[in-house]
Every structure is written in structure tokens, then in C-alpha cells.
Amino acid sequence: MWRMLQLKTADDFVVATGKTITLEKFASKAFAYFGLNWQEHIDFESSLSRPSDIAISRGNPQKAKDVLGWEPNIDVDKVIRYMCC
């Protein structure tokens, strides 16, 4: 964040790990942090899925690396721990 604020002109950057993880795996890890089974708390209705729904989503932090010299130094498990604390 500090490096972004030092730029003369504001710009947009993606701050992400650059790694792919399924939503199911992310939910599983987040619920497990609290000792819960995600399947006992989340209902999924496949009939509500749309053909335009995103199948795979991954944040690309390349611009932050190129412009700011920033690289991710934590993994998804640590992101989840930070979010849940």
C-alpha cells in the first residue's frame, strides 16, 4: 500500500497470491479454521448456476511486481488465517 501511495499518478493494482484455488477448497479451509465442516453450513443449488458464471478466477499481481517491485509473500492458508483473526 505504501508503495502505491508514493506514485505521482494514482493507478490500479491487483494484490493477490497469483495462485488458483477453488471456491470449495477456500470455503473448506476457512470453515476448518473455526473447526467447522463447510458442507454443514453451505447449500449449493446447481440449478441457480449460470453459463456466464466464472469457472476459474485468479488474481494476477504482475503489474504490482513490474511497477512497484511488490511480490506476494504469503500463501492462501495465511490469507485465510489473517481474514479469520
N, C-alpha and C positions, 0 to 999 in steps of 0.2 A: 504494500500500500504506500509506504513512504516513497519508494522509487517512482510510483505513478504520480504522486503529488509534486515531484521535482521537475516534471516535464513542463516545458514552456507552453505547450498546447495540450489540452485535455484529449484523451483518446480512450478507446475501449479495449479491455484486455480480458481474456479468459483465464481465470485462476482455477486450475484443475489438475488432477493427477495425470491425466492423459491415458489412463488405463480404463479398460472396459470391464464393467461388472453388471450382471443382470439385476433388474429391479428386485426379483425374487431373492437373489443372494444378498443384496443390500438390506432388504427388509429382514431376512433371516438373521443377519449379523447384528442389526440394530435391536431387534427384539431379544436376541440372545444376550446382549449386553445387560438387559434387565432380568434375565433368567426366564424369558417367555418364549413360547413357540409361536411364531408369526401366524401359522396356519389356524391357530385357535382364535385369532383376533382380526383376521382379514378375510373378507369374502371377495371372490372374483367371479364376475358374471361374464363369461366369454361372449354371450350374445350382445354385450354392450361394446365390444371391441369394434373399431372402425378400420377399414382398409388403409386409411391415411395415418393411423397411429404409428409412431416411431418404433421400429423394432430394435434398433441399436442406437444408443446415444453415448458419445464420448466427448468430453471437453478437450479441445486442442490448445495447450498453453504455449505453442510455438512462438506466437507473436510476443508474449511476455518474455520469453527467452531471448529472442532476437533484439528487441528494443530495450528491455530493462535488465537483461542478464539474469533473470529470475528462472529458477527451475524448482519443480516440486521436490520436497524432501521428506514427505510423509506418504504412507500408503492409505488405502481405503479403510483399513481397520482403525488406524489412528484418527482419520477424519470422523468416523462414527463415534469413537470414544470422545473426541472433542465436542461433537454435537450433542452427545447424551449427558455430558457432565453439567 
